[in-house]
Amino acid sequence: MKKQILAAVFALAMTAPAFAGSCPLMINQIDEALAAAPDLDESTKTQVMLLRDQGEALHNEGNHDESIAVLHQAKALLGIE
């Protein structure tokens, strides 16, 4: 039983850095998409930037799951996966 618990804890600990590394990648994708879409309407651009900044703040606080969810919203507005 101890081995199973230890294995589960280890697996969870190994996935956290993977989520943490996803946030900066997604932020860069959003920044690149914004730069490549100069004709994006101001309302959408403002909303994307708010979501992007919120996602970055969540990442910096260590809330990577929430950060990824927010950054996915920004990417969806830009039409990127």
Secondary structure as UniProt FT lines:
FT   HELIX           2..35
FT   TURN            38..39
FT   HELIX           42..61
FT   HELIX           64..78
//
